Amino acid sequence: MKTILFNRRIVSVILFMFISTAVLVKAQTLALKSSDITINGETNVKHDFTIKATQVNGKITVADNLPKTLTVEIPVSSLISGERLMDKKMHEAFDEPKNPTIK
């Protein structure tokens, strides 16, 4: 199975979502209430796939109108492709019992 890494674009979009809700804030921690994350890719045998995260948790701390910390957590069990075998292999690849959350 191909390893999936979150690229700068995804992180930038998440950071922008948080910052856009924190205009002119001196010091505050904001929590992500809802979000959709979709991962598109291709397996080593040229099979396209789409995975959706059904649960995403996150928060950002803003001080003096600048982001100080950003935390995003995705439970591995919430990653669903709609194909049972692919979901099983993906959760095994993440070693879900030992790594239940992507941070």
DRENDO-1510 file (C-alpha; in Angstrom, 1 decimal, always signed):
<recs>
REC; n; res; u; v; w
REC; 1; MET; +0.0; +0.0; +0.0 .
REC; 2; LYS; +1.3; +3.5; -0.8 .
REC; 3; THR; +2.2; +5.7; +2.1 .
REC; 4; ILE; +0.1; +8.8; +2.4 .
REC; 5; LEU; +1.7; +12.0; +3.8 .
REC; 6; PHE; -0.2; +15.2; +4.5 .
REC; 7; ASN; +1.4; +17.8; +2.3 .
REC; 8; ARG; +1.9; +21.5; +2.9 .
REC; 9; ARG; -1.3; +22.4; +1.0 .
REC; 10; ILE; -3.5; +20.4; +3.3 .
REC; 11; VAL; -1.8; +21.9; +6.4 .
REC; 12; SER; -2.1; +25.4; +4.9 .
REC; 13; VAL; -5.8; +25.0; +4.2 .
REC; 14; ILE; -6.4; +23.8; +7.8 .
REC; 15; LEU; -4.3; +26.6; +9.2 .
REC; 16; PHE; -6.2; +29.1; +7.0 .
REC; 17; MET; -9.6; +27.8; +8.3 .
REC; 18; PHE; -8.5; +28.4; +11.8 .
REC; 19; ILE; -6.9; +31.8; +11.2 .
REC; 20; SER; -9.9; +33.1; +9.2 .
REC; 21; THR; -12.1; +32.6; +12.3 .
REC; 22; ALA; -9.6; +34.4; +14.6 .
REC; 23; VAL; -9.3; +37.9; +13.1 .
REC; 24; LEU; -8.1; +40.5; +15.6 .
REC; 25; VAL; -7.8; +38.1; +18.6 .
REC; 26; LYS; -5.3; +38.9; +21.3 .
REC; 27; ALA; -5.0; +35.4; +22.8 .
REC; 28; GLN; -7.5; +32.6; +22.3 .
REC; 29; THR; -7.6; +28.9; +21.7 .
REC; 30; LEU; -10.1; +27.9; +19.0 .
REC; 31; ALA; -11.5; +24.4; +18.4 .
REC; 32; LEU; -12.4; +22.8; +15.1 .
REC; 33; LYS; -16.1; +22.1; +15.1 .
REC; 34; SER; -16.4; +20.3; +11.8 .
REC; 35; SER; -14.3; +19.6; +8.8 .
REC; 36; ASP; -14.0; +17.3; +5.9 .
REC; 37; ILE; -10.8; +15.7; +4.9 .
REC; 38; THR; -10.5; +13.7; +1.7 .
REC; 39; ILE; -7.4; +11.8; +0.6 .
REC; 40; ASN; -7.2; +10.8; -3.1 .
REC; 41; GLY; -4.4; +8.4; -4.2 .
REC; 42; GLU; -3.4; +5.5; -6.3 .
REC; 43; THR; -2.2; +2.1; -5.2 .
REC; 44; ASN; +0.9; +0.3; -6.5 .
REC; 45; VAL; -1.3; -1.5; -9.0 .
REC; 46; LYS; -2.8; +1.7; -10.5 .
REC; 47; HIS; -6.1; +1.5; -8.6 .
REC; 48; ASP; -7.4; +5.0; -7.8 .
REC; 49; PHE; -8.9; +5.4; -4.3 .
REC; 50; THR; -10.6; +8.1; -2.2 .
REC; 51; ILE; -10.6; +8.0; +1.6 .
REC; 52; LYS; -12.7; +10.2; +3.8 .
REC; 53; ALA; -12.1; +11.0; +7.4 .
REC; 54; THR; -15.4; +10.9; +9.2 .
REC; 55; GLN; -14.0; +12.5; +12.4 .
REC; 56; VAL; -11.4; +15.3; +12.7 .
REC; 57; ASN; -10.4; +17.1; +15.9 .
REC; 58; GLY; -8.3; +20.1; +16.1 .
REC; 59; LYS; -7.4; +23.4; +17.8 .
REC; 60; ILE; -5.3; +26.4; +17.2 .
REC; 61; THR; -3.9; +28.9; +19.7 .
REC; 62; VAL; -3.7; +32.5; +18.5 .
REC; 63; ALA; -1.8; +35.3; +20.3 .
REC; 64; ASP; -1.3; +38.8; +19.0 .
REC; 65; ASN; -3.1; +37.8; +15.8 .
REC; 66; LEU; -0.5; +35.2; +15.0 .
REC; 67; PRO; -1.0; +31.4; +15.2 .
REC; 68; LYS; +1.2; +29.9; +18.0 .
REC; 69; THR; +0.1; +26.2; +18.0 .
REC; 70; LEU; -1.9; +24.0; +15.7 .
REC; 71; THR; -3.1; +20.5; +16.6 .
REC; 72; VAL; -5.0; +18.2; +14.3 .
REC; 73; GLU; -6.0; +14.7; +15.2 .
REC; 74; ILE; -7.7; +12.1; +13.0 .
REC; 75; PRO; -8.7; +8.7; +14.5 .
REC; 76; VAL; -7.5; +6.0; +12.2 .
REC; 77; SER; -10.8; +4.2; +12.6 .
REC; 78; SER; -12.5; +7.2; +11.0 .
REC; 79; LEU; -10.7; +6.8; +7.7 .
REC; 80; ILE; -13.1; +5.1; +5.4 .
REC; 81; SER; -12.8; +4.3; +1.7 .
REC; 82; GLY; -16.0; +2.3; +1.3 .
REC; 83; GLU; -14.1; -0.8; +0.3 .
REC; 84; ARG; -13.9; -3.2; +3.2 .
REC; 85; LEU; -10.7; -4.9; +2.2 .
REC; 86; MET; -8.9; -1.6; +1.5 .
REC; 87; ASP; -10.1; -0.2; +4.9 .
REC; 88; LYS; -8.9; -3.3; +6.7 .
REC; 89; LYS; -5.4; -3.1; +5.0 .
REC; 90; MET; -5.2; +0.6; +5.6 .
REC; 91; HIS; -6.0; +0.2; +9.3 .
REC; 92; GLU; -3.4; -2.6; +9.5 .
REC; 93; ALA; -0.8; -0.4; +7.8 .
REC; 94; PHE; -1.3; +2.3; +10.4 .
REC; 95; ASP; -1.1; -0.5; +13.1 .
REC; 96; GLU; -4.3; +0.9; +14.5 .
REC; 97; PRO; -4.1; -0.8; +17.9 .
REC; 98; LYS; -0.7; +0.8; +18.6 .
REC; 99; ASN; -1.4; +4.1; +16.7 .
REC; 100; PRO; -5.1; +4.9; +17.0 .
REC; 101; THR; -4.7; +8.5; +16.1 .
REC; 102; ILE; -2.9; +10.4; +13.4 .
REC; 103; LYS; -1.5; +13.6; +14.8 .
</recs>
